[in-house]
């Protein structure tokens, strides 16, 4: 949330250093307005974005978080998805529940 101790550039460099050369996958959750910066930094480190999922609170909100999945292998096309946390009835969406089912008991 705050990058005074670990900047996004430092994080990407660390991922590059630690990621397995063949099977490594890294995922980052960050504010949506930092997604482009993250992708540029990843590209500088020869990491390639394979998937981006933008997260919205409800169907009527704009995305506020981006989940970015990257690997060392190039991707022909970046998969772009969107997930909503709560649906129109204020219940957790099926996508959100499925994603976090191992972490929350009451979804």
Buried (B, 14 or more C-beta within 10 A) or exposed (E): EEEEEEEBBEBBBEBBEEBEEEEBEBEBEBEBEBBEEBBEBBEEBEBBBBBBBBBBEEEEEEBEBBBBBBBBEEEEEBEEEEBBBBBEEEEBBEBBEEBEEEEEEEB
